[in-house]
Amino acid sequence: MSWLTEYVRPKIRGLLQRDVPENLWTTCESCSQMILVKDFDRFLKVCPHCGHHGKAAAKDRLKWTFDEGAYTRIELPKVAVDPLGFKDQKRYTDRLKEARTKTHLDESLVVAHGQVGGHPAVVAVMAYEFMAGTMGSALGEAFIAACKLAILQKAALIIYTASGGARMQEGVLSLMQMPRTTIGVQMLKDAGLPYIVVLTNPTTGGVSASFAMLGDVHIAEPQALIAFTGPRVIQDTVREKLPEGFQRSEYLRDHGMVDMVTPRDTLKETLDRIIGLMMQRPDTGAA
């Protein structure tokens, strides 16, 4: 009995009490299959079982897009923190503080510059993890800053969109960002620079009604929801059953709203090729 109690039992107890990391596994949002986190990261947050494209953090988008994953982030313009003194269940300032602590981001748009396909490029990424990627004054200022930087560097601008729409805590000020960002897009067009939009899941509200649908090229990730108002609201309004796949990437491509639907594992190659074609300059014949 002493051998069992003094040697075997402690060994078994040690095996049962061994710490297992809590973040070892994740679950696919679509098929509910368990996936090792390291494998999920290796597959660029795409489920190896069903191909579902999971949400990706802004820092991951930047790393996947720039050559060698090398880029330089820029400091974005400062805006009034709480212009309306808004409060619902929480103060707006408290919500911002919580989002900044959780994400280590200042706002819902991150802007960086570097090389994409060997060409200079500015990449702006909407961070859905920051208050659902909502559009407020800070995002508008950041988008304009990205446009100005692209013009200064004579570079292409790529933007990844992911948003729940306008930020209600800023009221009409958030809606004003729709025409402001449109002006930024026009600045790029006047400068003859490529503006490429990558639509990810979800892209909705005022973002889809402004700069998200004004690109020279529109690329969508598979099965991304791209809409102004969600399908449930539309169906309740028109009281008719909507077509299969309505407002998803593939449906919009088939109806001429999106140029292509590109899986995440080939997106970098696609962006490299598009920028290479669009950044070619005509031969002037000069020596």
Secondary structure, 3 states (H helix, E strand, C coil): CHHHHHHHHHHHHHHHCCCCCCCCEEECCCCCCEEEHHHHHHCCCECCCCCCECCCCHHHHHHHHCHHHCEEECCCCCCCCCCCCCECCCEHHHHHHHHHHHHCCCCCEEEEEEEECCEEEEEEEECCCCHHHCECHHHHHHHHHHHHHHHHHCCEEEEEEEECCECHHHCHHHHCHHHHHHHHHHHHHHCCCCEEEEEEEEECHHHHCCHHHCCCEEEECCCCEECCCCHHHHHHHHCCCCCCCCCEHHHHHHCCCCCEECCHHHHHHHHHHHHHHHCCCCCCCCC
